[in-house]
């Protein structure tokens, strides 16, 4: 009797891998294989958008700027300065009355950027000086293989793409650290101060230029090599965007092949699964929108971040080319829209269980996580989803038998975080955070469950089809 009552009343917290239907495991692994292959080609925001455009073009999407008018079923996109992208499938329903179904993620990840004047020489070594981007533990970025990605733009307008360290034949780079024999003082410091930001200097060479009269011979040799290969001088670094990311490839993790280990899964795991889900959409009821934004890790600022008006411009262009735009319609459409802010969640790690509330943590392998609110301490900076909207999302997931968890980002007063959810919520849109739990978030090598990756893909697909 009591067992039946417990079955009826308790929340079920089950591992998704148990009791899978025939063929489901193969389907899960197939989605993750495609994800890992994509991730290995798209470690930076520019590379992600480049690959996303290829995928969109292959699946019948067209640049909205090349369209004069839009009709239900049309597939369009807009690329903002090669670092963010908005895609849409025009729905059958009246966008003024029914709004849009939006899924928004970000494609930037914590990393190291080169300073505008990066090249230096000390003690017979040439270095690139860096400035870290986003929230990192600085000590994690020493003594690992790093690759260099990005663009150098000359004053002539010539753009040079750089990708060094990903191929087996490429050199890699690294940041050195002290040997433990001489690190007694360093190890007395607090962990966050063990490595200073200014000490994140990338080792790039040690052979001097063969001329006794020259100063900074190693620096000169490196600049000469770069000039021979790319035709650049030291001054050209001033108009470059060069990023250092781990040279690790995305790999299957575990004897059971159940997990993915990779750099940049925050938030490329949600960006990829939403992008992949949109590629298969046909004949949707509500206009479906996929946001691939930039700059989330540093506050969503700038003209490629979600705080800019570029997304508003994209939606306005949709209204213009549907032939229905009028004063205040953009505001009205946002107010009648629904959104999943598809960003990752902190996965429960039993080694560090003390920072989590076990009843409200996101467990790997149990499906998608829904964060009703994020923020810090007293929900500061949070977008707190209304109960009615949470129930609406739950209904979609439950009737489609998609496993989900309602979670919080750690214990109260331990820390906190945020996403782009508040930006759309401020426009009047119903929003809830909905993503994949991650272990070792913001580290050079993050871990996710293949089951959760598949759950994200199915969740986003279902949300748009609803």
Phi, psi and omega in degrees: 000308181295326178294321177295320179294319178297318178300323182284322193258330186280149171290133180273125177241087188247148173288130184293338182288341183282141174057042178290145176293160179304127177084352184291321181299318179297322178295319178298313182294326180294317178299318181291325177298317178294321178298313181296320178297319178294316183298325180291344177258354191221068182274341179243169181296320178296317180293323179297314181295322178300315180289325178296320178298316178303313181296317180296316179299321180292338184251023170086013177275150183229145174300126182300334181289347177263004180252136177270328179211161182235148177225162175307136181098343180294143180242123188222164173210164173221130180253126183257102174055032174066011183232352171214162188206142175235132179237154179210148166241119185289129184269170180281329184287160179291115185294333179291321183269327187251355177066201182237158170254111189249136168237124185234127177228180177231152187246003173270153180219157176305143186193187172243129176258147172287142174291162180300327175241083194268339194274126178217167178227134177213131172057032179086008177240147171260141183228154161258129174275142186234163173227118186289150186241122179085182183275109180234160164267109191300326182295337180290345186262006175265155174055032172235155178289131181238146177243155185250123182230152172142203183225149170240125182245120179279165179294342176284349184097350177297132180247126181250121177273136182239131175208097184235125175118357181267329180274153182301326182277352180283151166287156170244177181229164179205166175246125187279164178220167180287144169290147184300333180299333183243014189252022182302314180293318179301317185284352173277344181287161170296149185305319183292342181253006182298325176235124177279149180303322181289346179269001176278068182258128185275124178282122187233356179173164181212002179269125180281152173292139189277075176201113185297336185280346188272139171271157180051059186294322181291317177301316180298319180297317179296314180296326177294317177298317179293324177295319179295323184276318188245350181072028183251162172241175181302325181297331183292343175294340180295332179243049179236153169238097183240127186239142175257125178229158179301139179279003177296144173267153173295130185223155170290138182243134173101147177303331184267005179058032189269346188230167176240131172249128183192157170280145169079018179293336166271103008235029185291340177294322177280325178297315182293313184294325176289319177299313180297321180295323180293330183299334182263006184284137174217140171053053179282154178285301179264143178304125184262131181237134174240121179257128172241096190259168180242167170068013180298324184292346178236027173103008177064022181278175177084169186281359171250000176269168184287346176286345178284174179264013183293324177292321175301319178300316180299313180294322177298321177296323176298313180296320178300314187275351166277348179077026185236001187295148178198167181306134176071002181294323179303314179298319181295318180299316178299320183293337180258009183264162176236145184219143164254117173277100191271084178235157186287166180235157176288120177283145178292123179244112183299338178291331181239044186297338186294342181267356185245149168268109190301333179283340185236023180264159176265119183261134176296137177089004180249011175101186183298151175251140173247121175257107179299326178208155174242240179079194180219152179051248181276047182064024182301128179079011185273152163257111187260108185294141177292148181302322181298321181287321177302317179296321179298316179293317178303318182299317178300313183293317184290320181288341176258009175055045176258124181290141178213163177227141172263123192226169169231158181271078177083176179292155175301135178075358177284319183186230179148181181188182181207170182223195176274004185304317185297331185293314177285327177298324178295340177273356179104003182279142171286126185222142168219143176286135187211107185206202187251132175289141186229137169268148178059038181302142181069010175268171178293346182214098184266161185234133175227165176265136178297330177295318181290326177299315178295320179298321177297313179303313181291323179298312183293319177300315182292319179302317181287330181279346185296000000 
